[in-house]
């Protein structure tokens, strides 16, 4: 007899003074083992709790909401979340709507929604083009007149809106990059932190990362000490820190995996060679431990398995 899929609930309310109680009661009655709660507007896609839940959900698990509007306020956002779940081999169900991606009927309803979303996008695009054509025919220029005229209030409003989008995106993705930053800063220079994140498949520059961390500090979501200058160290010490940083970014990497990352980054060995061996990587990790770097226990279990 197949095991029952694990049900995970998601409850959202728009303001801090609203309660999740009614949603939570329904989700528990539906059999949800875990319920994630979040305050935030449905129109705002940058919701950290939902973003983390979608990234961490396991194959076969089912994300459940009471109503579709608890998950998204637009069809496009709803489909985006469901497609991400499907890519992770997880499912989605709404208790009060005919959407259950684990059933043929639910998938049919989802396809209908997809067709509606496509029609909606086409209509919006056509209306936008028609509006621009009509405005031009009347001698008006498209776009925000306040920005064209460089009005301070319009510029300030636009800047605040862009800043909010930027901060929301940082918060929504912080669990991918902030743990590495917290482990390495300020003991390691920004360049080494960027190399470690690149080794984990992320794309950063020193300026972008420093600005992102500065913004998290200004939002009181990170320790200001992360921005302190790193102490100057010699080339050998920098290499040791880099190897340790790659290992800390992903404790499951083996010594050979770390060596491959170093070669991709075109880092030369202590003797100036281009090819890294598992033993060369181990020497750098041993040196890092000798200098007091607190390497996670998992690193020794995974990486040293090569030796």
The 8 nearest C-alpha neighbors of each residue, nearest first, counted from 0:
[[1, 2, 3, 4, 5, 59, 60, 101],
 [2, 0, 3, 4, 59, 5, 60, 101],
 [3, 1, 4, 0, 5, 59, 60, 6],
 [2, 4, 5, 1, 6, 0, 59, 60],
 [5, 3, 60, 59, 6, 2, 61, 1],
 [4, 6, 60, 61, 3, 7, 32, 59],
 [5, 7, 31, 61, 32, 60, 62, 4],
 [8, 6, 62, 33, 31, 34, 63, 61],
 [9, 7, 34, 63, 31, 62, 64, 26],
 [8, 10, 35, 64, 34, 36, 63, 11],
 [11, 9, 36, 22, 35, 37, 19, 64],
 [12, 10, 37, 69, 38, 36, 9, 13],
 [13, 11, 38, 14, 17, 39, 19, 37],
 [12, 14, 40, 39, 38, 11, 41, 15],
 [15, 13, 16, 17, 12, 38, 39, 40],
 [14, 16, 17, 38, 13, 12, 18, 39],
 [17, 15, 14, 18, 13, 12, 38, 19],
 [16, 18, 15, 14, 12, 19, 13, 38],
 [19, 17, 20, 16, 12, 21, 15, 22],
 [18, 20, 22, 21, 23, 10, 12, 17],
 [19, 21, 23, 18, 22, 24, 25, 10],
 [20, 22, 24, 23, 19, 25, 18, 26],
 [23, 21, 25, 24, 19, 20, 10, 26],
 [22, 24, 26, 20, 25, 21, 19, 27],
 [23, 25, 27, 21, 22, 26, 20, 28],
 [26, 24, 28, 22, 23, 27, 29, 21],
 [25, 27, 23, 29, 28, 24, 31, 8],
 [26, 28, 30, 31, 24, 29, 25, 23],
 [27, 29, 25, 30, 26, 24, 31, 23],
 [30, 28, 26, 27, 31, 25, 94, 6],
 [29, 31, 27, 28, 32, 26, 6, 7],
 [32, 30, 6, 27, 7, 33, 8, 26],
 [33, 31, 6, 7, 30, 34, 5, 27],
 [32, 34, 7, 31, 8, 35, 6, 27],
 [35, 33, 8, 9, 7, 36, 31, 32],
 [36, 34, 9, 8, 10, 33, 37, 48],
 [37, 35, 10, 11, 9, 34, 38, 19],
 [36, 38, 11, 48, 10, 39, 12, 35],
 [39, 37, 12, 13, 11, 14, 15, 36],
 [40, 38, 13, 12, 14, 37, 41, 11],
 [39, 41, 13, 42, 43, 38, 12, 14],
 [40, 42, 43, 72, 71, 39, 69, 13],
 [41, 43, 40, 72, 44, 71, 73, 39],
 [42, 44, 40, 41, 45, 46, 39, 71],
 [43, 45, 46, 42, 41, 76, 71, 40],
 [46, 44, 167, 43, 171, 168, 47, 50],
 [45, 47, 49, 48, 44, 50, 171, 43],
 [48, 46, 171, 50, 49, 51, 170, 45],
 [49, 47, 51, 50, 46, 52, 37, 35],
 [48, 50, 52, 51, 47, 46, 53, 9],
 [51, 49, 47, 53, 52, 48, 46, 171],
 [50, 52, 54, 48, 49, 53, 47, 55],
 [53, 51, 49, 55, 54, 50, 56, 48],
 [52, 54, 50, 56, 51, 55, 49, 84],
 [55, 53, 51, 52, 56, 50, 83, 84],
 [54, 56, 52, 53, 51, 57, 50, 87],
 [57, 55, 53, 52, 54, 60, 58, 89],
 [56, 58, 60, 55, 59, 89, 87, 88],
 [59, 57, 88, 89, 60, 87, 56, 90],
 [58, 60, 89, 88, 4, 57, 61, 90],
 [59, 61, 5, 89, 4, 58, 57, 6],
 [62, 60, 90, 6, 91, 89, 7, 63],
 [63, 61, 91, 7, 8, 90, 6, 92],
 [62, 64, 8, 92, 93, 7, 91, 9],
 [65, 63, 93, 9, 66, 8, 94, 10],
 [64, 66, 94, 93, 95, 22, 26, 63],
 [67, 65, 68, 95, 93, 64, 69, 94],
 [66, 68, 69, 70, 93, 71, 64, 96],
 [67, 69, 71, 70, 72, 66, 41, 73],
 [70, 68, 67, 66, 11, 71, 64, 10],
 [71, 69, 68, 67, 64, 77, 41, 72],
 [72, 70, 68, 77, 41, 73, 69, 76],
 [71, 73, 68, 41, 42, 74, 70, 76],
 [74, 72, 76, 75, 71, 77, 42, 68],
 [73, 75, 77, 76, 116, 78, 112, 72],
 [74, 76, 78, 73, 77, 79, 116, 113],
 [77, 75, 79, 73, 78, 74, 71, 80],
 [78, 76, 74, 80, 71, 79, 75, 81],
 [77, 79, 81, 75, 76, 80, 82, 74],
 [78, 80, 76, 82, 77, 81, 75, 83],
 [81, 79, 83, 77, 78, 82, 76, 84],
 [80, 82, 84, 78, 83, 79, 85, 77],
 [83, 81, 85, 79, 84, 80, 78, 86],
 [84, 82, 86, 80, 81, 85, 79, 87],
 [85, 83, 81, 89, 87, 86, 82, 90],
 [84, 86, 88, 82, 87, 89, 83, 81],
 [85, 87, 83, 88, 84, 82, 89, 81],
 [86, 88, 84, 85, 89, 58, 83, 57],
 [89, 87, 58, 85, 86, 59, 84, 90],
 [88, 90, 58, 59, 84, 60, 85, 87],
 [91, 89, 61, 100, 101, 84, 62, 85],
 [90, 92, 62, 61, 100, 99, 63, 81],
 [91, 93, 99, 63, 98, 62, 94, 100],
 [94, 92, 64, 96, 66, 65, 98, 95],
 [93, 95, 65, 96, 66, 92, 64, 63],
 [94, 96, 66, 93, 65, 97, 67, 98],
 [95, 97, 93, 98, 94, 66, 67, 92],
 [98, 96, 105, 99, 108, 95, 93, 94],
 [99, 97, 105, 96, 92, 93, 108, 100],
 [98, 100, 92, 105, 101, 91, 102, 97],
 [101, 99, 106, 105, 102, 90, 91, 98],
 [100, 102, 99, 90, 103, 105, 91, 106],
 [103, 101, 105, 100, 104, 99, 106, 98],
 [104, 102, 106, 105, 107, 101, 100, 99],
 [105, 103, 107, 106, 102, 108, 99, 97],
 [104, 106, 99, 98, 108, 100, 102, 107],
 [105, 107, 109, 100, 103, 108, 104, 110],
 [108, 106, 110, 104, 109, 105, 103, 111],
 [109, 107, 111, 105, 106, 110, 98, 112],
 [108, 110, 106, 112, 107, 111, 113, 105],
 [111, 109, 113, 107, 112, 108, 106, 114],
 [112, 110, 108, 114, 113, 109, 115, 107],
 [111, 113, 115, 109, 110, 114, 116, 108],
 [112, 114, 110, 116, 111, 115, 109, 117],
 [113, 115, 117, 111, 116, 112, 118, 110],
 [116, 114, 112, 118, 113, 117, 119, 111],
 [115, 117, 119, 113, 114, 118, 74, 112],
 [118, 116, 114, 120, 119, 115, 113, 121],
 [117, 119, 115, 121, 116, 120, 122, 114],
 [118, 120, 116, 122, 117, 121, 115, 123],
 [121, 119, 117, 123, 118, 122, 124, 116],
 [122, 120, 118, 124, 119, 123, 125, 117],
 [121, 123, 125, 119, 124, 120, 126, 118],
 [124, 122, 126, 120, 125, 121, 127, 119],
 [123, 125, 121, 127, 122, 126, 120, 128],
 [124, 126, 122, 128, 127, 123, 129, 121],
 [127, 125, 129, 123, 128, 124, 130, 122],
 [126, 128, 130, 124, 125, 129, 123, 131],
 [129, 127, 131, 125, 130, 126, 132, 124],
 [130, 128, 126, 132, 127, 131, 125, 133],
 [129, 131, 127, 133, 128, 132, 126, 134],
 [130, 132, 134, 128, 133, 129, 135, 141],
 [133, 131, 129, 135, 130, 134, 136, 128],
 [134, 132, 136, 130, 135, 131, 129, 137],
 [135, 133, 139, 131, 137, 136, 132, 130],
 [134, 136, 138, 139, 132, 137, 133, 140],
 [135, 137, 133, 138, 134, 132, 139, 131],
 [138, 136, 134, 135, 139, 133, 132, 140],
 [137, 139, 135, 136, 134, 140, 133, 141],
 [140, 138, 134, 135, 137, 141, 136, 133],
 [139, 141, 135, 142, 138, 134, 144, 131],
 [142, 140, 131, 139, 134, 143, 135, 144],
 [141, 143, 144, 140, 147, 146, 145, 131],
 [142, 144, 145, 146, 147, 141, 153, 140],
 [145, 143, 147, 146, 148, 142, 140, 141],
 [144, 146, 148, 150, 153, 143, 147, 149],
 [147, 145, 149, 148, 144, 143, 153, 154],
 [148, 146, 144, 149, 145, 143, 142, 150],
 [147, 149, 145, 146, 150, 144, 143, 153],
 [150, 148, 146, 147, 145, 151, 154, 153],
 [149, 151, 145, 153, 148, 152, 146, 154],
 [152, 150, 154, 153, 155, 149, 145, 146],
 [151, 153, 155, 154, 150, 156, 145, 157],
 [154, 152, 156, 145, 150, 155, 151, 146],
 [153, 155, 151, 157, 152, 156, 146, 158],
 [154, 156, 152, 158, 153, 157, 151, 159],
 [157, 155, 153, 159, 158, 154, 152, 160],
 [156, 158, 160, 154, 159, 155, 153, 161],
 [157, 159, 155, 161, 160, 156, 162, 154],
 [158, 160, 162, 156, 157, 161, 155, 163],
 [161, 159, 157, 163, 162, 158, 156, 164],
 [162, 160, 164, 158, 163, 159, 165, 157],
 [163, 161, 159, 165, 160, 164, 158, 166],
 [162, 164, 166, 160, 165, 161, 167, 159],
 [163, 165, 167, 161, 162, 166, 168, 160],
 [164, 166, 162, 168, 163, 167, 161, 169],
 [167, 165, 169, 163, 168, 164, 162, 170],
 [168, 166, 164, 170, 45, 169, 165, 163],
 [167, 169, 171, 165, 166, 170, 45, 164],
 [170, 168, 166, 172, 167, 171, 173, 165],
 [169, 171, 173, 167, 168, 172, 166, 47],
 [170, 172, 47, 168, 169, 45, 173, 167],
 [173, 171, 169, 170, 174, 175, 168, 176],
 [174, 172, 170, 177, 175, 176, 169, 171],
 [173, 175, 172, 176, 177, 178, 171, 51],
 [176, 174, 173, 172, 177, 178, 179, 201],
 [175, 177, 173, 179, 178, 174, 180, 196],
 [176, 178, 180, 173, 179, 174, 181, 175],
 [179, 177, 181, 180, 176, 182, 174, 175],
 [180, 178, 182, 177, 181, 248, 176, 183],
 [179, 181, 177, 183, 178, 182, 184, 176],
 [182, 180, 178, 179, 183, 184, 177, 225],
 [183, 181, 179, 180, 184, 178, 247, 244],
 [182, 184, 180, 187, 181, 186, 179, 185],
 [185, 183, 186, 225, 187, 180, 181, 182],
 [184, 186, 229, 225, 187, 227, 183, 228],
 [187, 185, 184, 229, 183, 188, 230, 228],
 [186, 188, 183, 184, 185, 229, 191, 189],
 [189, 187, 229, 190, 191, 192, 186, 185],
 [188, 190, 192, 191, 205, 193, 187, 209],
 [189, 191, 193, 188, 192, 205, 194, 187],
 [192, 190, 194, 193, 241, 189, 188, 195],
 [191, 193, 189, 195, 194, 190, 196, 180],
 [192, 194, 196, 190, 191, 195, 203, 197],
 [195, 193, 191, 197, 192, 196, 198, 190],
 [194, 196, 245, 198, 192, 193, 197, 244],
 [197, 195, 199, 193, 198, 201, 194, 192],
 [198, 196, 201, 200, 194, 199, 195, 202],
 [197, 199, 195, 196, 200, 260, 194, 245],
 [198, 200, 196, 197, 201, 195, 248, 249],
 [201, 199, 197, 198, 196, 202, 195, 203],
 [202, 200, 197, 196, 199, 203, 198, 176],
 [201, 203, 197, 200, 204, 196, 193, 199],
 [204, 202, 193, 208, 207, 201, 205, 197],
 [203, 205, 207, 206, 208, 193, 202, 190],
 [204, 206, 208, 207, 189, 209, 190, 193],
 [207, 205, 209, 204, 208, 210, 203, 211],
 [208, 206, 210, 204, 209, 205, 211, 203],
 [207, 209, 211, 205, 210, 206, 204, 212],
 [208, 210, 206, 212, 211, 207, 205, 213],
 [209, 211, 213, 207, 208, 212, 206, 214],
 [212, 210, 208, 214, 213, 209, 207, 215],
 [211, 213, 215, 209, 214, 210, 208, 216],
 [214, 212, 210, 216, 211, 215, 209, 217],
 [213, 215, 217, 211, 216, 212, 210, 218],
 [216, 214, 212, 218, 220, 217, 213, 221],
 [215, 217, 221, 219, 213, 218, 214, 220],
 [218, 216, 214, 219, 215, 213, 220, 221],
 [217, 219, 215, 216, 220, 214, 221, 166],
 [220, 218, 216, 217, 221, 215, 222, 223],
 [219, 221, 215, 218, 216, 222, 217, 214],
 [222, 220, 216, 215, 219, 223, 212, 225],
 [221, 223, 224, 225, 216, 220, 219, 226],
 [222, 224, 225, 216, 226, 221, 227, 213],
 [225, 223, 227, 226, 222, 185, 184, 221],
 [226, 224, 184, 185, 223, 227, 222, 181],
 [225, 227, 224, 223, 228, 185, 213, 184],
 [226, 228, 224, 225, 185, 229, 223, 184],
 [229, 227, 226, 185, 230, 188, 225, 186],
 [230, 228, 185, 188, 186, 187, 231, 227],
 [229, 231, 232, 228, 186, 187, 188, 185],
 [232, 230, 229, 233, 188, 228, 237, 187],
 [233, 231, 236, 237, 230, 234, 235, 229],
 [232, 234, 236, 235, 237, 231, 238, 230],
 [235, 233, 237, 236, 238, 232, 239, 269],
 [236, 234, 238, 237, 233, 239, 269, 232],
 [235, 237, 239, 233, 238, 234, 232, 240],
 [238, 236, 234, 240, 235, 239, 241, 233],
 [239, 237, 241, 235, 240, 236, 242, 234],
 [238, 240, 236, 283, 242, 237, 241, 287],
 [241, 239, 243, 237, 238, 242, 244, 236],
 [240, 242, 244, 238, 243, 191, 239, 237],
 [243, 241, 245, 239, 244, 240, 238, 246],
 [244, 242, 240, 246, 241, 245, 284, 247],
 [243, 245, 241, 247, 246, 242, 195, 240],
 [246, 244, 195, 248, 242, 247, 243, 241],
 [245, 247, 243, 244, 250, 249, 248, 242],
 [246, 248, 244, 249, 245, 250, 243, 294],
 [247, 249, 245, 246, 179, 244, 195, 250],
 [248, 250, 247, 251, 246, 252, 245, 199],
 [249, 251, 298, 246, 297, 247, 252, 248],
 [252, 250, 301, 249, 298, 253, 297, 302],
 [253, 251, 250, 256, 302, 249, 301, 257],
 [302, 254, 252, 256, 255, 301, 257, 251],
 [253, 255, 302, 277, 257, 256, 280, 305],
 [254, 256, 258, 277, 253, 257, 259, 276],
 [257, 255, 253, 259, 258, 254, 252, 260],
 [256, 258, 260, 254, 259, 255, 261, 253],
 [257, 259, 255, 275, 261, 256, 260, 276],
 [260, 258, 256, 262, 257, 261, 255, 263],
 [259, 261, 257, 263, 262, 258, 198, 264],
 [262, 260, 264, 258, 266, 263, 259, 265],
 [261, 263, 265, 259, 264, 260, 266, 258],
 [264, 262, 260, 265, 261, 259, 266, 258],
 [263, 265, 261, 262, 266, 260, 194, 198],
 [266, 264, 262, 263, 261, 267, 273, 260],
 [265, 267, 261, 264, 262, 268, 273, 263],
 [266, 268, 273, 271, 272, 265, 269, 274],
 [267, 269, 271, 272, 270, 273, 275, 266],
 [270, 268, 271, 267, 235, 272, 238, 279],
 [271, 269, 268, 272, 267, 273, 279, 235],
 [270, 272, 268, 267, 269, 273, 266, 274],
 [273, 271, 268, 267, 270, 274, 269, 275],
 [272, 274, 267, 268, 275, 262, 271, 266],
 [275, 273, 272, 262, 276, 268, 267, 258],
 [274, 276, 258, 279, 268, 273, 262, 277],
 [277, 275, 279, 278, 258, 280, 274, 255],
 [276, 278, 254, 255, 280, 279, 281, 258],
 [277, 279, 281, 276, 280, 282, 306, 254],
 [280, 278, 282, 276, 281, 277, 275, 283],
 [279, 281, 277, 283, 278, 282, 254, 284],
 [282, 280, 278, 284, 283, 279, 285, 277],
 [281, 283, 285, 279, 280, 284, 286, 278],
 [282, 284, 286, 239, 280, 281, 285, 287],
 [285, 283, 287, 281, 286, 282, 243, 288],
 [286, 284, 282, 288, 287, 283, 281, 289],
 [285, 287, 289, 283, 284, 288, 282, 290],
 [286, 288, 284, 290, 289, 285, 292, 239],
 [287, 289, 291, 285, 292, 290, 286, 284],
 [288, 290, 286, 287, 291, 285, 292, 284],
 [291, 289, 287, 288, 292, 286, 285, 293],
 [290, 292, 288, 289, 293, 287, 294, 286],
 [291, 293, 288, 287, 290, 294, 289, 243],
 [294, 292, 291, 295, 288, 287, 296, 182],
 [293, 295, 292, 296, 247, 298, 288, 243],
 [296, 294, 297, 298, 293, 247, 250, 299],
 [297, 295, 298, 299, 294, 300, 250, 293],
 [298, 296, 300, 295, 250, 299, 301, 251],
 [297, 299, 250, 301, 296, 300, 302, 295],
 [298, 300, 303, 302, 297, 301, 296, 295],
 [299, 301, 297, 298, 303, 302, 304, 296],
 [302, 300, 298, 251, 253, 304, 299, 303],
 [253, 301, 303, 254, 304, 299, 298, 252],
 [304, 302, 305, 299, 306, 301, 300, 254],
 [303, 305, 302, 306, 301, 300, 253, 299],
 [306, 304, 303, 254, 302, 253, 277, 255],
 [305, 304, 303, 277, 278, 302, 254, 281]]
